Amino acid sequence: MSAAGSAAHQEFAYDRRRLRQWLAGEARADGVTRRRLLTLLAATAAATALPVRNPARAADSPIVKPLPPEWFIQRGTNAETRWEALRGTGHHTPNALFFVRNHTATPVLDAADWRLRLWGDGLRGTPAEDRPVEFGYDDLRALPAVTRTAFVECAGNGRSYYTTQQGETVTGTAWTLGAVGVARWRGVRLADVLHRAGLSPYAVDVQPRGLDAEYVSGGESLGRVRRPLPLAKALDDVLLAYEMNGEPLPYDHGHPVRVLVPSWVGIASIKWVGDIEVSARPLYSPWNTTFYRLFGPAYPEDGSAPLTRQTIKSAFELASGATFAAGESQVLHGRSWSGAGVVARVDVCTDSGTNWRRARLHDRPRPGTWTRWSVPWTPGTPGPTHLLARATDTAGRTQPDTAVFNAQGYLFHAVVRHPVSVL
């Protein structure tokens, strides 16, 4: 079994164990209702407060940076990157083009006022939150720095294709494939911060929480966005990032500091992190119970285990509905990525699914990021057609023709039919 496959197996086993602990009443839940599982004791935790300045943003916009329509599709509090805008941009997504996923509005925080507070019974000498350990922005920057190239991708990326390709109704933001981006992140290992804070041998979970506004769903405040991580993952490759592509972290992407959890669904990479609970018991929040689990006929009645690793996908650097002249040679470009292993090959079809050709890979395949590829094409008969790209990774996963339905439309990984016209 590959290293990525072994890690995924360990994560699955961990989540199965946590579910058993939950059912046995041995876990603790923060703001979770018992709609699908047995009753849990509610536990609340005070949130770290920071002054929020009025950002220089467009009127009524929840996002700070400009969102020109040739670069982005605005989706409420979110902004999806147009794939045609990425053509020729290199391996890393420029900060200005990086998609935005917000539950509320981007807060504009001052790094000089920011503090990261670590607390909980998973730290030595801190049985409760009355004796937290704090780090300032300069404290983090004084620690040994790590640079890592990694993608961040919303778990709902590709959600709209459950409906447009498979005829299935799902809930959530109707992303196409633009809720993903790759950046060069710089920061400090979460493991280093946990050890400096006094990690207990009894620690089980760590739960980062953001400093954005409380999220209201169905008229109920669920508090600030937070989601637990198993300690093994937290001590592995997770960063507290303060730079993105060589620049201070932009406001919309978590300034001054965010969590980066490589290869996992984007909700794990909490932006604007303000505190981290370190717990000696499994933790649950709405973001790994009500949300970010799989519900549907193919899954247990109470849902799947909380989502961890991302799935496998491919996209063309091309607008939907693009036109080509018959008989004129073209080179099609795209990118493929996987949370389970590195991309090993990509096959492309230019005739709606009949004939497939292997694409040329332009990047040395690496875990946690995408691989760029290209394939030559001379369009033939005029008329509408579909372009298809299908990736295979080193964990043995290949994009299927259809994705298994789940009610919230997560983890769509089927081959996407990209419409074009030949004139």
TIBA-781343 format. One line per field, with one value per residue (C-alpha): residue number from 1; residue in three letters; x negated, y negated, z. Coordinates in Angstrom, 3 decimals. Each point is the difference from the previous one (the first is absolute). Layout:
residues N
num (NUM;...)
residuo (ALA;...)
X (X;...)
Y (Y;...)
Z (Z;...)
//
This chain:
residues 423
num (1;2;3;4;5;6;7;8;9;10;11;12;13;14;15;16;17;18;19;20;21;22;23;24;25;26;27;28;29;30;31;32;33;34;35;36;37;38;39;40;41;42;43;44;45;46;47;48;49;50;51;52;53;54;55;56;57;58;59;60;61;62;63;64;65;66;67;68;69;70;71;72;73;74;75;76;77;78;79;80;81;82;83;84;85;86;87;88;89;90;91;92;93;94;95;96;97;98;99;100;101;102;103;104;105;106;107;108;109;110;111;112;113;114;115;116;117;118;119;120;121;122;123;124;125;126;127;128;129;130;131;132;133;134;135;136;137;138;139;140;141;142;143;144;145;146;147;148;149;150;151;152;153;154;155;156;157;158;159;160;161;162;163;164;165;166;167;168;169;170;171;172;173;174;175;176;177;178;179;180;181;182;183;184;185;186;187;188;189;190;191;192;193;194;195;196;197;198;199;200;201;202;203;204;205;206;207;208;209;210;211;212;213;214;215;216;217;218;219;220;221;222;223;224;225;226;227;228;229;230;231;232;233;234;235;236;237;238;239;240;241;242;243;244;245;246;247;248;249;250;251;252;253;254;255;256;257;258;259;260;261;262;263;264;265;266;267;268;269;270;271;272;273;274;275;276;277;278;279;280;281;282;283;284;285;286;287;288;289;290;291;292;293;294;295;296;297;298;299;300;301;302;303;304;305;306;307;308;309;310;311;312;313;314;315;316;317;318;319;320;321;322;323;324;325;326;327;328;329;330;331;332;333;334;335;336;337;338;339;340;341;342;343;344;345;346;347;348;349;350;351;352;353;354;355;356;357;358;359;360;361;362;363;364;365;366;367;368;369;370;371;372;373;374;375;376;377;378;379;380;381;382;383;384;385;386;387;388;389;390;391;392;393;394;395;396;397;398;399;400;401;402;403;404;405;406;407;408;409;410;411;412;413;414;415;416;417;418;419;420;421;422;423)
residuo (MET;SER;ALA;ALA;GLY;SER;ALA;ALA;HIS;GLN;GLU;PHE;ALA;TYR;ASP;ARG;ARG;ARG;LEU;ARG;GLN;TRP;LEU;ALA;GLY;GLU;ALA;ARG;ALA;ASP;GLY;VAL;THR;ARG;ARG;ARG;LEU;LEU;THR;LEU;LEU;ALA;ALA;THR;ALA;ALA;ALA;THR;ALA;LEU;PRO;VAL;ARG;ASN;PRO;ALA;ARG;ALA;ALA;ASP;SER;PRO;ILE;VAL;LYS;PRO;LEU;PRO;PRO;GLU;TRP;PHE;ILE;GLN;ARG;GLY;THR;ASN;ALA;GLU;THR;ARG;TRP;GLU;ALA;LEU;ARG;GLY;THR;GLY;HIS;HIS;THR;PRO;ASN;ALA;LEU;PHE;PHE;VAL;ARG;ASN;HIS;THR;ALA;THR;PRO;VAL;LEU;ASP;ALA;ALA;ASP;TRP;ARG;LEU;ARG;LEU;TRP;GLY;ASP;GLY;LEU;ARG;GLY;THR;PRO;ALA;GLU;ASP;ARG;PRO;VAL;GLU;PHE;GLY;TYR;ASP;ASP;LEU;ARG;ALA;LEU;PRO;ALA;VAL;THR;ARG;THR;ALA;PHE;VAL;GLU;CYS;ALA;GLY;ASN;GLY;ARG;SER;TYR;TYR;THR;THR;GLN;GLN;GLY;GLU;THR;VAL;THR;GLY;THR;ALA;TRP;THR;LEU;GLY;ALA;VAL;GLY;VAL;ALA;ARG;TRP;ARG;GLY;VAL;ARG;LEU;ALA;ASP;VAL;LEU;HIS;ARG;ALA;GLY;LEU;SER;PRO;TYR;ALA;VAL;ASP;VAL;GLN;PRO;ARG;GLY;LEU;ASP;ALA;GLU;TYR;VAL;SER;GLY;GLY;GLU;SER;LEU;GLY;ARG;VAL;ARG;ARG;PRO;LEU;PRO;LEU;ALA;LYS;ALA;LEU;ASP;ASP;VAL;LEU;LEU;ALA;TYR;GLU;MET;ASN;GLY;GLU;PRO;LEU;PRO;TYR;ASP;HIS;GLY;HIS;PRO;VAL;ARG;VAL;LEU;VAL;PRO;SER;TRP;VAL;GLY;ILE;ALA;SER;ILE;LYS;TRP;VAL;GLY;ASP;ILE;GLU;VAL;SER;ALA;ARG;PRO;LEU;TYR;SER;PRO;TRP;ASN;THR;THR;PHE;TYR;ARG;LEU;PHE;GLY;PRO;ALA;TYR;PRO;GLU;ASP;GLY;SER;ALA;PRO;LEU;THR;ARG;GLN;THR;ILE;LYS;SER;ALA;PHE;GLU;LEU;ALA;SER;GLY;ALA;THR;PHE;ALA;ALA;GLY;GLU;SER;GLN;VAL;LEU;HIS;GLY;ARG;SER;TRP;SER;GLY;ALA;GLY;VAL;VAL;ALA;ARG;VAL;ASP;VAL;CYS;THR;ASP;SER;GLY;THR;ASN;TRP;ARG;ARG;ALA;ARG;LEU;HIS;ASP;ARG;PRO;ARG;PRO;GLY;THR;TRP;THR;ARG;TRP;SER;VAL;PRO;TRP;THR;PRO;GLY;THR;PRO;GLY;PRO;THR;HIS;LEU;LEU;ALA;ARG;ALA;THR;ASP;THR;ALA;GLY;ARG;THR;GLN;PRO;ASP;THR;ALA;VAL;PHE;ASN;ALA;GLN;GLY;TYR;LEU;PHE;HIS;ALA;VAL;VAL;ARG;HIS;PRO;VAL;SER;VAL;LEU)
X (0.000;-1.306;-0.720;3.071;2.129;-1.271;0.770;3.507;0.570;-1.149;2.310;2.970;-0.752;-0.349;3.382;1.698;-1.397;1.200;3.507;0.073;-1.163;2.722;2.699;-1.350;0.250;-3.768;-0.418;0.779;1.936;0.023;3.230;1.150;3.653;0.969;1.909;-1.746;-1.737;0.614;0.162;-3.348;-0.827;-0.336;-3.250;-0.751;-3.329;-0.709;-1.277;-3.015;1.089;-1.909;0.975;1.146;-0.690;2.253;-1.681;-0.509;2.353;2.749;3.311;1.912;-2.719;-0.945;-3.382;-2.820;-1.936;1.282;2.056;-0.138;2.580;-2.609;-1.767;2.793;3.563;1.502;2.052;1.393;-2.769;-2.271;-1.898;-0.815;-3.073;0.629;-2.247;-0.711;-1.568;-2.633;-1.381;-3.716;-0.167;-2.532;0.244;1.078;3.309;-0.645;1.483;2.236;1.510;0.361;3.598;1.700;2.123;1.582;2.744;0.605;-2.015;-3.771;-1.189;-2.832;-2.278;-3.193;-2.948;-1.334;3.169;0.293;-0.557;0.220;1.368;-0.547;2.021;1.691;-0.530;-2.366;-2.716;-2.171;1.072;3.091;3.006;2.334;-0.175;-0.843;-3.747;-0.480;-3.335;-0.265;-2.142;-0.177;-0.665;-3.689;-0.262;1.091;-2.314;-2.919;0.518;-1.644;1.832;1.246;1.022;2.426;1.806;3.520;3.510;2.981;3.346;3.553;1.636;2.890;-2.177;1.760;3.328;2.049;-0.832;2.088;2.911;-1.150;-1.634;1.793;3.431;-0.200;1.107;-2.530;-0.321;-2.778;-1.905;0.151;-3.738;-1.259;-3.734;-1.455;0.075;-3.644;-3.400;-3.647;-2.343;-3.443;0.751;-2.520;0.498;-0.788;0.848;3.015;-1.948;-2.672;2.594;1.812;-3.226;-0.987;3.431;-0.537;1.735;1.269;-0.485;3.773;0.882;2.353;1.373;-0.849;2.717;-0.978;2.630;0.203;0.500;2.617;3.563;2.257;1.727;3.799;1.767;3.750;0.370;-2.391;-3.481;-2.520;-2.830;-3.287;-1.237;-1.999;-0.848;-2.024;-3.088;-1.369;-3.259;-1.889;0.884;-0.684;-3.499;-0.694;0.122;2.360;-1.240;0.969;-0.572;-0.701;-1.240;1.529;-2.096;-2.694;2.361;1.642;3.216;2.745;3.111;2.308;-2.323;-0.385;-2.154;-1.858;-0.237;1.932;-0.160;-1.156;0.898;-1.522;2.116;3.055;3.320;-0.281;2.161;-2.871;-2.282;1.618;-0.601;-0.639;-0.818;0.328;-0.040;-0.705;1.560;-2.219;2.175;-0.498;3.365;1.365;1.582;2.903;1.398;2.726;-2.735;-0.679;3.495;2.827;-2.375;-2.893;1.251;1.707;3.729;2.051;1.230;-3.548;-1.101;0.925;3.174;-2.032;-2.411;-3.573;-3.017;-1.014;-1.646;-3.791;-1.981;1.028;0.907;-1.447;0.959;-1.019;0.811;-0.728;-1.478;2.845;3.312;3.188;1.418;-3.303;-0.083;-2.646;-0.498;0.226;-3.336;-2.142;-2.495;0.368;-1.695;2.386;-1.280;1.280;-0.848;0.732;-0.355;0.751;0.038;-0.911;-3.197;-1.915;1.464;-1.539;1.749;2.690;2.030;1.919;2.903;1.058;3.004;2.446;-1.346;-0.914;-3.795;-2.515;-3.612;-2.632;-0.892;-3.506;-0.742;-1.878;-0.794;-1.946;2.841;0.065;2.480;2.365;-0.066;1.210;-1.740;0.293;0.467;0.652;1.138;0.053;3.337;1.113;3.791;1.821;3.718;1.778;2.556;0.241;-2.122;-1.411;-3.592;-0.734;-3.022;-0.517;-2.789;-1.508;-2.091;-2.637;2.559;1.755;2.930;1.371;2.788;3.229;2.760;2.412;-0.360;2.021;2.768;-0.068;2.574;-2.414;-1.901;-3.484;-3.019;1.192;-2.784;1.536;-1.330;1.462;1.459;-1.403;2.180;-1.653;1.019;-1.886;0.790)
Y (0.000;-3.503;-2.558;-1.983;3.146;1.014;-3.466;0.101;3.437;-1.285;-3.011;2.262;2.223;-3.073;-1.351;3.372;0.072;-3.556;0.895;2.908;-2.331;-2.453;2.665;1.204;-3.536;-0.337;-2.974;-3.684;-2.124;-3.781;-1.394;3.289;1.071;3.669;0.061;3.094;1.565;0.441;-2.968;-1.586;-2.379;-3.525;-1.771;-3.619;-1.788;-3.701;-1.383;-2.254;-3.468;-2.375;-3.431;0.125;-3.045;-1.088;1.351;-1.953;2.208;-0.526;-1.066;2.926;2.463;2.696;0.322;-2.560;0.510;-1.072;2.633;-0.869;2.082;1.273;1.663;0.997;1.231;-1.530;2.413;-1.805;-0.286;2.012;-0.544;2.767;-0.268;0.254;2.706;-1.976;-2.689;2.510;0.623;-0.874;-0.935;2.695;2.692;-2.261;-1.841;-3.748;-1.428;-2.345;3.001;2.364;1.046;-1.203;2.187;-1.943;1.008;-3.671;-3.098;-0.374;-1.634;-2.512;0.690;-1.696;2.357;-2.191;0.675;3.672;2.767;3.759;1.609;3.699;1.565;3.194;3.184;1.326;-2.369;0.591;-2.010;-1.454;2.093;-2.724;-3.156;-2.238;0.349;-0.292;-0.298;-2.931;-0.782;-3.343;-0.529;-0.760;3.062;2.230;-1.648;0.555;3.780;2.156;-0.628;2.617;-0.574;2.378;-0.011;1.331;-0.324;-1.191;1.201;-0.317;3.366;-1.141;-0.763;1.453;0.201;-1.409;3.052;2.258;-1.939;-0.973;3.346;2.491;-1.595;0.134;-2.761;-0.988;-2.895;-2.568;-2.464;1.039;0.046;1.221;0.846;-3.350;0.416;1.123;-1.666;0.833;-2.305;-0.009;-0.326;-1.030;0.321;2.068;3.628;0.415;2.799;-2.474;-2.324;2.856;1.290;-3.477;-0.404;3.187;2.820;2.714;3.698;0.312;-2.413;1.434;-2.877;-3.598;-2.410;-3.296;-2.729;-3.066;-3.647;-0.694;-0.727;2.693;2.057;0.096;2.940;0.508;-2.913;1.575;-1.292;2.821;-2.170;-0.686;2.494;2.779;3.582;2.590;1.764;3.298;-0.554;2.251;-2.304;-3.138;1.260;1.087;-2.649;-2.714;-3.607;-3.243;-2.071;-3.721;-0.391;0.912;-0.005;-2.092;-2.671;-0.521;2.024;-2.078;-0.906;2.271;2.954;-0.150;-2.989;-0.092;3.812;2.982;3.750;1.980;3.704;1.440;2.403;-0.320;-1.690;-3.773;-0.383;1.528;-2.912;-2.521;-3.630;-2.856;2.501;-1.477;2.935;3.723;2.351;2.983;2.757;3.323;1.107;0.122;-3.287;-0.685;-3.193;-0.712;0.053;3.708;1.179;-1.888;-1.193;1.671;3.560;2.064;0.661;1.919;3.461;1.328;-0.992;1.010;-1.558;-2.219;-0.996;0.815;-0.770;-3.686;-0.890;-0.119;0.483;-1.601;2.048;0.009;-2.552;-1.512;-3.304;-1.679;-3.513;-0.981;-1.834;2.017;-0.245;-1.062;0.032;1.424;-0.220;3.315;1.163;-2.363;1.736;-0.743;0.951;0.667;-0.671;1.088;1.071;3.092;0.583;2.522;0.088;3.687;0.133;-1.710;-0.153;2.820;-0.518;-2.014;1.139;-2.447;0.527;-2.594;1.799;0.206;3.299;2.285;-0.204;-0.747;-1.186;-0.308;-3.603;-1.312;-0.868;-3.272;0.232;2.480;1.723;-0.960;0.719;-2.722;-2.035;0.201;1.086;-2.074;1.818;-0.583;1.860;-1.079;-0.125;-0.816;-0.491;1.786;0.016;-3.254;0.154;0.325;2.542;0.663;0.158;2.500;0.460;3.005;0.208;2.993;-0.315;2.159;1.246;1.737;-2.394;-0.919;-2.479;1.933;-0.806;-0.841;-0.972;1.643;-2.359;-1.700;-2.540;-2.910;0.551;0.538;1.598;0.071;1.840;1.295;-0.986;-3.402;-0.509;-3.361;-1.460;-1.649;-0.757;0.551;-2.582)
Z (0.000;-0.864;2.721;-1.052;-0.013;3.429;1.379;-1.458;1.562;3.392;-0.317;-0.814;3.006;2.201;-1.071;0.518;3.555;0.637;-1.149;2.437;2.784;-0.957;0.143;3.361;1.408;0.368;-2.335;0.465;-2.475;-0.310;-1.423;-1.563;0.043;0.195;-3.259;-1.240;2.997;3.727;2.377;0.889;2.793;-1.379;0.782;-0.731;-0.221;0.083;-3.285;-0.266;-1.072;-2.250;-1.228;-3.617;-2.159;-2.832;-3.130;-3.198;-2.018;-2.513;1.495;1.483;-1.013;2.529;-1.745;0.176;-3.230;-3.426;-1.836;-3.706;-1.901;-2.447;2.960;2.369;0.270;3.146;2.068;3.049;2.585;-2.323;-3.252;-2.462;-2.216;-3.733;-1.432;-3.157;2.216;1.193;-3.481;-0.013;3.688;0.970;2.619;2.867;-0.079;0.302;3.182;-1.994;-1.840;2.968;0.728;3.189;2.276;2.860;2.398;0.805;-0.984;-0.070;3.245;-0.268;2.963;1.153;0.451;2.837;2.033;-0.899;2.533;-0.378;3.134;0.735;2.793;1.135;1.982;-2.661;1.225;3.038;3.012;-1.700;1.047;-1.264;-2.071;2.969;-0.609;-3.752;-1.793;-2.402;-3.033;-1.752;-3.702;0.611;2.261;-2.879;-2.490;2.363;-0.158;-2.699;-3.274;-2.468;-3.631;-1.674;-3.357;0.456;-1.381;1.981;-1.337;1.235;0.675;-2.223;-3.025;-3.052;1.869;-2.906;-2.147;2.224;-1.497;-3.509;-0.872;2.232;0.464;3.807;2.370;2.663;2.439;0.331;-2.156;-3.671;-0.672;-3.347;0.301;1.069;3.787;0.077;-0.091;0.575;1.892;1.542;3.707;2.653;3.715;3.058;0.595;2.251;1.703;1.129;1.497;1.768;1.529;1.161;1.570;2.034;-1.838;2.332;-0.794;0.439;-2.821;-2.642;-2.103;-0.763;-1.117;-1.672;-0.068;-2.224;0.871;-2.644;1.090;1.423;-2.679;0.022;-1.648;0.060;2.404;2.521;0.785;-0.219;1.311;-1.694;-2.583;1.661;-0.839;1.918;-1.335;1.262;1.837;-2.441;-2.903;2.028;0.797;-3.568;-2.760;1.276;-0.117;1.645;-3.129;-0.056;-3.599;-3.341;-3.169;1.653;1.332;3.396;0.101;-1.689;1.986;-2.007;0.486;3.761;1.017;2.263;0.502;-1.291;0.387;-3.037;-0.061;-3.196;-2.088;2.265;-0.779;0.224;3.119;2.022;-0.972;2.361;-0.989;2.446;2.731;3.491;2.375;0.023;2.499;0.842;1.394;1.757;-1.403;-3.556;-1.055;-2.323;-1.486;-2.558;-2.635;0.372;0.940;-1.728;-2.721;-1.798;0.294;-2.686;0.286;-2.536;-1.013;-0.456;3.514;3.559;1.369;2.319;-2.762;-0.894;2.113;-0.129;-3.299;-0.001;-3.208;-3.253;-3.037;-3.543;-2.695;-3.338;-1.679;-3.325;-0.022;-2.239;0.161;-0.105;-3.511;-1.596;-3.810;-2.355;-3.749;-1.856;-1.409;2.096;2.292;3.713;3.239;2.868;3.507;3.387;3.544;2.101;3.734;2.739;3.780;0.132;-2.064;-2.777;-3.502;-2.050;-3.356;-1.732;-2.996;-2.191;-2.379;-2.608;-1.534;2.920;1.348;-2.887;-0.365;2.758;-0.246;2.680;0.854;0.510;3.654;0.530;3.723;2.029;1.816;3.686;2.793;1.134;-3.202;-3.581;-3.163;-3.181;-3.300;-3.682;-3.104;-3.693;-1.816;-3.505;0.066;-2.802;-0.734;0.907;2.771;3.778;1.856;3.434;1.201;2.776;2.261;2.275;2.583;1.784;3.167;1.661;2.533;-2.882;-0.205;-3.432;-0.658;-0.658;-2.470;2.828;3.658;2.773;1.109;3.393;1.124;0.557;-3.227;1.415;-1.673;-3.601;-1.827;-3.224;-3.421;-0.879;-3.477;-1.126;-2.797;-3.035;-3.574;-3.240;-2.696)
//
